[in-house]
Amino acid sequence: MKFKHQQWSEELQEVLDGYIAIHDPIICSDALRTHYENSRLIEIAGLGYRVQEEEKGRSVSEEDVSKFRQEWIEEFVSQGLVGVMTYRRQMIVISVTLLEAMLKNFVSSYFYEKPESMYPFVGDCSGSVSFKDVLKYETKSEYVSHLSESAAQKFISQKWSVLFKSLNKLIKSEIPNKENLIEIAKLRNDIIHEGAKIEISNEYVFSSFDIVRELIEFLAKKSNKSSQGTQQSCAPA
């Protein structure tokens, strides 16, 4: 069981690349406005407006039609920008979703390498195991793998502030950007559970992904050291 740090880094980058490909043309190039200014839909709406007004016996100038078209364009652009803001909020949700999955993978792999470290998260939190569960697995390795997964799930189910304190204790190192990670996780919870329409800047999206990426790189180094230490301790004297 290994910490798949490269996979998590690639998934994080893939999501960010997709965001850039959609977000930048809309915001940086004003693609929404360009699209609707040349839209057949807006053209037809303008023609329909002229016909309706003339049927009512009202005189319609080109300026009137242009003003009507511009109002429609502004409405569609505004709706599109609401979509962009929603997308930004969801990027925070995605970053924390990947953070959770990555942490579970790291912790389970750490527990597998160092089974004694998962005692507080096994069974009734005292390291006790069920004899019936033991009988389900053919090898010790398979059972330790199972325990590692279930213990890791308990580990990451703690409140974020407690989780990072536990992680500090587990790896005997201070987690980088801990307070920022807790802040991002809180925003994600507010967005999902409270339906909060928090205004997220483009810069904050990138900052959030950078912070998660830094944690992946930090834990990858810890994972490598842990694996090397385990290999050395198992080497014949």
N, C-alpha and C positions, 0 to 999 in steps of 0.2 A: 504494500500500500504506500503510494508516494503522493507528495504534495504536487499537484499539477499546476505549478505557478506559471509556466509558459502558456498553458491553455487559458488561464484566467486573464493574463495580460493580453492575449490575442483577442479574446471575447470582448474585453473592455475597449480595445482599440477599434474593433469591428463596429461596435455600437457607436462610438464617437465619430468614426469616418462616415457612417450612414447619416448621422445627425448633421455633420458639416455639409454633406452633399445636398441635403434638403434645406437646411436652415440658411446657409450663406447666400444662395441665389435669391431667396425671398427677402432677406434683410439687407444684404450688402448691395445687391443689384436691383432692388425694388422690382423683382420679377412679377409679383402679384399685380402691381399697377400696370406694368407693361402688358401683361396678359389680358387684363380686362379692358384696357384702352383699345386693344386690337381684337377684342372678342366678338364673335358673331352674335352671341347672346345679347350683348349690350347694344349692338347695331339694330337687332330686331326689336329690342325693347324701345329704342328711340323711335323707330318707325311706327310701332304700335301706339306710342304716346301721341305722335302727330295725328294718326288716324282718329283716335278717340277724341282728341281735342277738336279736330275739324268737324267731326260728326256732331259735336255739341255746338257748332257754329262759332267756335273761337279761332282767332287767327294765331297761327304758330310760326314763329321765326326760327331761323337756324340757331340763333342764340338760345332760344327757349329749349330746343331739342338738345343742344350741347350742354346746357345746364342740367337737364333731366338725366342725360347720360352720365354726367360727372357725379351726380348724386348717387347713382347706382354703382358707379366705380368705387366711390368712397365707402359705400356700404359693404361691398364685397371685399375690399381691401381690409376694412376693419374686422370683418368676420375671419378673414385669413390670419390676421395678426393675433386674434384670440386663439386660433388653432396653434400658432407658433408658441404662444405663452403656455398653452396646455402641454405642448411637446416638451418644452423646457422643464416643466414640473415633472413630467414622466421620465425625463432623463435622470432626475434625482432618484426617483423610485427605482429605476433600472440599476443605477450605480450601487444602491444599498442592497438590492436583490443579489447582485453579483458579489458584493461584499459578504453577505451572509453565507452564500454558497461556498465562496472561497475560504472563509473562516472555518466552516464545517469540515471542508476537505483538509485544511491544514491541521486542525485540532485532532481529527480522526487519525491522520497519518502520524502525528506526534504521539498520540496515545498508543498506536500500534507499535511504534519504535520503542516507546518507554511505557509499557503497560502499568507499571507501578504509579505513574503520574495520574492515571484516571480513577484511582480508588474513590475519591470524593464524589464521582459522578456515576458510579456503578451501583446497581440494585437500589438499596435504601440509603444510598450515599455513604456507605461504610465499606464498600468494596466487596460486599457479599454477593454471591451469585446463586442462581437456581440450579439445582442438580438436574431437573428436567431439561433445562436449557442446555446444559453441558452435554447431555445424551443426544441432542439433535445434531451435533457436529462431529465429523469423523476425525478431525485433527485439532490440536491445540491452536494452531495458526488460524484456522477458520473461525474458531470460537473467539479468539482475541480480536480478530477483524470485526466480528459481529459486535462485541462489547465496545470496541473503539467507535463504531458508527453510532451506537445508541448513546454512549457517554458523550460524544461530540454534540449530538442533538440537544442533550440536556445542557451542555456547556453554553451553546450559542442561544439557548432559550432564555438566558438570564437577561435582566435589564442591561441596556447597553453600557451604562457606567460601571455596573458590576462585572459585566462580561470582560471589559478591557482591563479591569483590575485583576480579574482571574487570569487573563492572558499574560499580563505583566508577571504575575507570580509563577505561571506555568513555565514560561521561557526565560524567566529571571532577567528580563530586560524591559526597559520602558518603551511602550509603543509610541512611534512617532505620530504627531498630529492627533493625539487621542481626543482632545476637546473638539477639534474640528470634525472628526469622525462621528462623535456623539451628536454634534449639531446637525450634520447631514442626516443621520438616522432619525433624529427628532422631526426634521422637516418631512422626511418620507412618511413617518407615522401620521403627521398632521394632514398630509395630502391624501393618504389612503383612508385613514379612519375618521378624519374630521371633515373631509371634502374641502380642505382649505385651498383657496385660490391664491396661493402665495406668489408674489411676483419674483421670478427668478431671472437673473441677468445671464447673458451669454457667458460672461466671464466666470460666473459662479458655477455654471455647468462644467467648464473646463477645469476649474479649480477642484471641484468635487472628484472628477475622474482622476486628476493628478494625485490627489491625496490617497485614493484607493490604490492606484498603481504603485505609489511609494510604499504602501503597506505590503503589497504583494512582493515587491522586491526585497523588502526588509525580512519578511517571513521566509522567503526563498533562501536567504543566507542562513537564517536560523535552522531551517530544515536541513540544509547541506551539512552544517556543523553537527546537528543532532545525528544524522546518518553516519557521518564519519566517526563520531564518538562511539556509536553503537558497534560499528565494524571493528574499531580498535579494541573495545572491551571484549569482543568475542574472539579475538585473535589468540592463538595458542601462545602460552608463555614460553 
